[in-house]
Amino acid sequence: MKKMRQDKLKLSRKRLISYIIILVAIACIAVLAIVFGFFQRQEVLEKYQLAYMQDGKSLEISPINITDIAVDKRGQDKDLYFRINSNYDLDYLFRLAYRQFEVKKSTDSKLYDGTVDFSVSDNAYVIQESLKKMDKDIYAVFSLHNKKGNEIYRYDPEETSTDKYIERIKPTVLQGYEKSEVGNYDDFINITKLFHDKLNKKVTVTVDKEKKMIEFKIRDEK
């Protein structure tokens, strides 16, 4: 009888150890999945190039940094996202939408057919209203305006939970970042949705894995 109890106790301990091992393994897998972005619907392709497509030509837009751009991982109809922390550079996307730029043929890269020159526009599409300190970071409160000067959107870092245009995207190792660069989530604005709703513009995105390039274009909605 005593031996049976001892055997049951040993069996219970083995089961407990097995359960603990399984739970630890699940926890490790979950952490790795987060670090490598398996559960994330968007991605920042830092090692890629960025091009604006016009009339079948690939144009370089050097003012816009590829690390400020995110796209959907899956599907053919991908949305384009832009990092909120670089809000002033949103101005260039508005200029592309309104065709307020010129094309220069000269370019230092063989990947492009020309370069976009933004010096022809003087509209103010991005207006910073104030700064807010949250934790250790400082965020800008700003508004976006259309060509007529009407406000179409306002970003407030304290109201992102109810903002349908904001996605929180985390840099991951698989996106080309080093482990030391993988930090907190960043707010990205969904340019595809915003331009569709507020400017009646269609943003089309293509990810060319062979050329390692994100190509996009903006045109009027039909």
N, C-alpha and C positions, 0 to 999 in steps of 0.2 A: 504493500500500500504506500509506504514511504517512498519507495523507488519510483512508483507511478507518479507521485506528486512532483518528485524531483525532475522526472522526464518531462512532465507538462510545463514545469517552470522553465526548464532549459528551452523547450519549444517556444514558449511565449517570449523569452528573451531573444531568441533567434528571429522570430517574427518582428519584434520591436526594432531590432537592429536593421532588419531588411526594410521595414517601413521608413526608418530614419534615412537610410542610404537612398531610397527612392525619392524621398522628399528633398534631400540635399541635391540629388541629381536634377530633379525638376526645377529647383530654384536656380541652379547653375545654368541650365538650358534657357530659362526665362531671362536671366541677366544677359547672357550672350546674345539672345534674340533681340533684346533692346539695344545693346551696344552695336550690333550689326544691322539694325534697322529692319528686321524681318516683319515686324508688325506695322511698319510705317507705310502709308499709302503714297507718300511723295519722296523724292530723292534730290539731293544736290550733287550734281556731277562735276566736281571740282576739276577733274583732269580733262574735261571736254572743252571745246571751243564754242563760241556763240556767234551766230550769224543771222542777219535779217535778210529775208528773201524778197526780192522785188524784180518782177519781169524775168523770172528764171535765173537771176543773178544772186550770188552769195555775197553779202556786204558785211564788212567788218564794222562793229559798233564799239570801239575801244573804250568810250566813257563808262560803259556798263560792265561790271565785273561778273564773271561767270559764277563766283561764289554767292552772289546775290540772287541767283536764279535757281528755281526748283521746278520740277515737272512731276506729273503722275508716273508711277512705276509701270502700271499696266494699262492696257487698252490702246486703241488707235487714236481716239479723240482725247488727247492729253491736255490738261489745263496748264497754264503758265503762272508761276508764283514769283513774287518779288520780295526780298527781305526788307522788313519795315525799318531796320536800323539805318539803311541807306536811302531814306525817304527822298532826299533831294534828287537822287538819280532817277526817281520815278518820272521826273520831268521829261527825260529823253523818250520814255515810252509814249507819253502823250504827243510829243513832236512826231514820232513815227506814225502814230494813229492819224494825225492831222496832216501828214506829209509835209511837215515844216523842216525840211532838210534838203541838202544837195548831195549828189553822188560824185565822189572823186575817184578816178580810175587808179590813181597811184596807191599802192599797198605794199608793205614789206613781206607779206605772207602769200605763198602760192595757193593757200586754201581759199582765198577770197578773190572776187572779181573787181572789187572796189572798196571804198571806204565811205561811211556816212559822215557828212559834215553838218553839224547842228548850229552853225553860227548864224543861220538866216532867221531864227525865231527869237522874239522878245516877250512872248507870253509867259505869265507866271501861273503855272499849273499846280505847284506845290507851295503852300504857305504855312510856315511854322508859327504856331500860336503861343506855345509855352513849353517848359521842360518840367518833367516830373521824376523824382527820385524814388525808385522802388528797389528795396533791398540795397544792393551795392551798385546798381546800375542806374543810369539816367536815360530816360526815354523822352522823345519829343511828342507833343500833341500837335497834330498838323491837319490841314484840310486840303482836299484836292478839288480842282475847279476845271470846268470845261472851257471850250474856246471862247465862249461869251462871258466868262468870268463868274458863272454861277457855281456855287458849291455843290458838289455831287457826292462827297464822302468826307467823313471826319474820323480820324483815328485817335483814340484815347486808350493808353495802355491799361487803364483800370476798368475798361468796358469790353475787353476782348472776348469774354465768355459769352456775350450775346451778339457778337459781331459775326454776321454770316459770311463775310469776305475774308476772315482771318483763319489761317491754319497754323498750328504750332508744329514746327519741323525741327528735328534734332540731327545735327551732323553725326555721321556714323563712319566707322572704319572702312566699310565696304564702299563708301562714296569717295574714298581717296584721302580721307583725313587721317592724320596720325593720332595715336591714342591720346596724346597730350592735348590735342585740339578738340576732342569730343567732350563737349560741355553741356550746358543747359539747352533747352528748346528755344528756338527763335521764332518770333512772329513773322509770318509771310502773308502778303495780301494776294488774293486770287485775282490776277489781272484779267484772265479770261472771263470770269463771271462779272467783275466790275465793269469792264469795257462793254460787255454785252448789255448789261442792265442800264448803264448810265450814259454811254456814248453811242450805242447802237453800232458797235464795232465787233467784228469776229476775229478772234485771235486763234491762229492755227499753228500747232507745234509738231515738229517731227524730230525724233532722236535717231541720228545716223550713227550706229555703233561701229561701223567700219571706219568712218572718217573721224569718229569720236567728236561729233559736233551736234549741238542743239540748234535747229533751224526753226525760225518762226516768222510769221507774217501777220499783218493787221490790215483788214479791209472792211468796207462798209457792209453791214448786214443787208440782205436782200429784202 
